[in-house]
Amino acid sequence: MEALTPAEQKLFRSLNTPKKIQDFINTLGKKPETHNEHIVRSPRIVLQTMTANCMEGALLAAALFNYHGGKPLLLDLKVGKRNNNDVDHVVALFESDGYFGAISKTSHAVLRYREPVYKTLRELALSYFHEYFTNSDGRKTLRSFSKPFDVQKRFGTRWITTEHDIFEIAVALDESPHLEILTKKMERGLRPADPIEIEAGRLVE
């Protein structure tokens, strides 16, 4: 953390609770989709641009938890291989009194912050299940979730301030062990989201 600038250290010190971290993450704009940018940018670059995608927002939150003595843990929420009209989502994990919560960067009205009320990671992952559907036809697409992914254990801390692309973290997270949510019978019996849910799902900031 010695690599942080004085301004970065001041900001990191101030964001010392999950509530404050989520409120700050909510101020970040959507990452511009340009071909010249890195695929995954470091927390430093995110703070310089004040924009992020879900992976970058989760990494910033993880860096903040790490700064305050916690582990920088990510949770990958993965859609099925056949659900190519939807994308994975990544959140940062935190614990409070033995219960899990999550910090989430998204422009959508759902898939957002989760209070630390979930006893297991499966409970937390399932809290996203019913809101995770395609806006075209309401198909529920969430299929698996990763085990807690400790970024520091795998990549140290240089990813926090690097100017280089850190897409390798996203690849490692994607390839890490995941746990399936549904049986084949459950998947066959899924009911699409209602039209009013689909309409609400189109609401974005």
C-alpha positions as CSV (number, residue, x, y, z in Angstrom):
1,M,0.0,0.0,0.0
2,E,3.1,2.3,0.1
3,A,2.6,2.7,-3.6
4,L,-0.6,4.7,-3.1
5,T,-0.4,8.5,-3.6
6,P,-1.3,10.7,-0.6
7,A,-4.6,11.5,-2.3
8,E,-5.3,7.8,-2.8
9,Q,-4.4,7.0,0.8
10,K,-6.7,9.8,2.1
11,L,-9.6,8.3,0.0
12,F,-8.8,4.8,1.1
13,R,-8.8,5.8,4.8
14,S,-12.2,7.5,4.5
15,L,-13.9,4.5,2.9
16,N,-13.7,2.3,5.9
17,T,-17.1,0.5,6.0
18,P,-19.1,-1.5,3.4
19,K,-21.8,1.2,3.4
20,K,-19.3,3.9,2.5
21,I,-17.6,1.7,-0.1
22,Q,-20.9,0.9,-1.8
23,D,-21.9,4.6,-1.8
24,F,-18.7,5.5,-3.4
25,I,-18.9,2.7,-6.0
26,N,-22.3,4.1,-6.9
27,T,-20.7,7.4,-7.9
28,L,-18.6,5.7,-10.6
29,G,-19.9,6.1,-14.1
30,K,-20.2,3.3,-16.7
31,K,-16.9,2.4,-18.3
32,P,-16.7,3.6,-21.9
33,E,-16.7,0.8,-24.4
34,T,-13.7,1.8,-26.5
35,H,-11.1,-0.4,-28.2
36,N,-8.1,1.5,-26.9
37,E,-8.6,1.0,-23.2
38,H,-7.4,-1.9,-21.1
39,I,-10.0,-4.8,-20.8
40,V,-9.6,-4.6,-17.0
41,R,-8.2,-1.5,-15.4
42,S,-6.6,-1.2,-11.9
43,P,-8.3,0.6,-9.0
44,R,-5.8,3.5,-9.6
45,I,-7.0,4.0,-13.2
46,V,-10.7,3.6,-12.1
47,L,-10.2,6.4,-9.6
48,Q,-8.5,8.6,-12.3
49,T,-11.4,8.2,-14.7
50,M,-14.2,7.7,-12.1
51,T,-15.7,5.0,-14.4
52,A,-15.8,1.2,-14.0
53,N,-17.4,-2.0,-15.1
54,C,-18.5,-4.6,-12.6
55,M,-15.1,-6.4,-12.4
56,E,-13.3,-3.1,-11.9
57,G,-15.7,-1.9,-9.3
58,A,-15.4,-5.2,-7.4
59,L,-11.6,-5.0,-7.6
60,L,-11.7,-1.4,-6.2
61,A,-13.9,-2.6,-3.3
62,A,-11.6,-5.5,-2.7
63,A,-8.6,-3.2,-2.6
64,L,-10.4,-1.0,0.0
65,F,-11.2,-4.0,2.2
66,N,-7.6,-5.1,1.9
67,Y,-6.4,-1.6,2.9
68,H,-8.4,-1.9,6.1
69,G,-7.1,-5.3,7.0
70,G,-9.6,-7.6,5.3
71,K,-9.1,-10.0,2.5
72,P,-9.7,-8.9,-1.1
73,L,-12.3,-11.5,-2.0
74,L,-14.2,-11.7,-5.3
75,L,-17.3,-13.7,-6.1
76,D,-18.0,-14.6,-9.8
77,L,-21.7,-15.1,-10.7
78,K,-21.6,-17.1,-14.0
79,V,-24.3,-17.6,-16.6
80,G,-24.7,-20.9,-18.5
81,K,-22.8,-21.6,-21.7
82,R,-26.0,-21.6,-23.7
83,N,-27.1,-18.2,-22.3
84,N,-25.0,-16.1,-24.7
85,N,-27.4,-13.2,-24.5
86,D,-26.3,-12.5,-20.9
87,V,-23.0,-11.9,-19.1
88,D,-21.3,-12.9,-15.9
89,H,-21.3,-10.5,-12.9
90,V,-18.6,-10.0,-10.3
91,V,-19.0,-8.7,-6.7
92,A,-16.6,-8.1,-3.8
93,L,-17.3,-10.1,-0.7
94,F,-17.2,-9.0,2.9
95,E,-18.1,-10.6,6.2
96,S,-19.8,-9.2,9.3
97,D,-20.3,-11.3,12.4
98,G,-20.0,-14.5,10.4
99,Y,-22.4,-13.4,7.7
100,F,-21.6,-12.6,4.0
101,G,-22.5,-9.4,2.1
102,A,-21.4,-8.0,-1.3
103,I,-20.4,-4.8,-2.9
104,S,-21.6,-4.5,-6.5
105,K,-21.0,-2.1,-9.4
106,T,-23.9,-2.1,-11.8
107,S,-26.0,0.5,-13.7
108,H,-29.1,-1.7,-13.4
109,A,-31.7,-1.6,-10.7
110,V,-31.0,-5.1,-9.5
111,L,-27.9,-7.2,-8.9
112,R,-26.7,-4.5,-6.5
113,Y,-25.4,-4.3,-2.9
114,R,-26.2,-7.2,-0.5
115,E,-26.5,-6.7,3.2
116,P,-24.4,-9.1,5.4
117,V,-27.3,-11.3,6.3
118,Y,-26.3,-14.5,4.4
119,K,-24.9,-17.4,6.3
120,T,-23.3,-19.1,3.3
121,L,-22.0,-18.1,-0.1
122,R,-24.8,-20.2,-1.7
123,E,-27.4,-18.1,0.1
124,L,-25.7,-14.9,-1.1
125,A,-25.4,-16.2,-4.7
126,L,-29.1,-17.3,-4.7
127,S,-30.2,-13.8,-3.7
128,Y,-29.2,-12.8,-7.2
129,F,-30.9,-15.7,-9.0
130,H,-34.5,-14.5,-9.6
131,E,-33.3,-11.0,-10.8
132,Y,-30.7,-12.5,-13.1
133,F,-32.6,-12.9,-16.4
134,T,-32.4,-11.7,-20.0
135,N,-34.4,-8.6,-20.9
136,S,-35.4,-10.0,-24.2
137,D,-37.4,-13.0,-23.0
138,G,-37.0,-13.3,-19.2
139,R,-34.9,-16.4,-19.2
140,K,-33.2,-16.9,-15.9
141,T,-29.6,-17.4,-16.7
142,L,-27.5,-17.7,-13.5
143,R,-26.0,-21.1,-13.2
144,S,-22.9,-21.2,-10.9
145,F,-20.9,-19.1,-8.5
146,S,-17.2,-19.2,-7.7
147,K,-15.6,-20.1,-4.4
148,P,-14.2,-17.0,-2.7
149,F,-11.3,-15.7,-4.8
150,D,-8.5,-14.1,-2.9
151,V,-6.8,-11.6,-5.3
152,Q,-3.9,-10.9,-3.0
153,K,-3.1,-14.6,-2.5
154,R,-2.9,-15.1,-6.3
155,F,-1.6,-11.8,-7.5
156,G,-0.1,-9.9,-4.6
157,T,-1.1,-6.2,-4.4
158,R,0.6,-4.6,-7.5
159,W,-2.7,-4.8,-9.4
160,I,-4.0,-2.0,-7.2
161,T,-1.8,0.7,-8.7
162,T,-0.5,-0.7,-12.0
163,E,-0.9,1.1,-15.2
164,H,-1.1,-2.2,-17.1
165,D,-4.1,-4.3,-18.1
166,I,-5.0,-6.8,-15.3
167,F,-7.2,-8.9,-17.5
168,E,-5.3,-11.9,-16.1
169,I,-7.2,-11.6,-12.9
170,A,-10.5,-11.8,-14.7
171,V,-9.3,-14.9,-16.5
172,A,-8.1,-16.6,-13.3
173,L,-11.4,-15.8,-11.6
174,D,-13.3,-17.2,-14.5
175,E,-11.3,-20.4,-14.5
176,S,-11.4,-20.9,-10.7
177,P,-13.6,-23.5,-9.1
178,H,-17.3,-22.8,-9.4
179,L,-20.3,-24.5,-7.8
180,E,-23.4,-25.3,-9.8
181,I,-26.7,-23.8,-8.6
182,L,-29.3,-26.0,-10.5
183,T,-29.9,-29.6,-11.2
184,K,-30.9,-30.5,-14.8
185,K,-34.5,-31.1,-13.5
186,M,-34.5,-27.6,-11.9
187,E,-33.2,-26.0,-15.1
188,R,-35.9,-27.7,-17.2
189,G,-38.6,-26.4,-14.9
190,L,-37.6,-22.8,-14.8
191,R,-40.3,-20.2,-15.4
192,P,-39.4,-17.0,-17.2
193,A,-39.6,-13.7,-15.4
194,D,-43.0,-11.9,-15.7
195,P,-43.4,-9.1,-18.2
196,I,-43.5,-6.5,-15.4
197,E,-40.2,-7.9,-14.0
198,I,-38.6,-7.7,-17.5
199,E,-39.8,-4.1,-17.8
200,A,-38.3,-3.2,-14.4
201,G,-35.1,-5.0,-15.4
202,R,-34.6,-2.4,-18.2
203,L,-34.4,0.4,-15.6
204,V,-30.8,1.8,-15.5
205,E,-29.0,4.7,-13.9
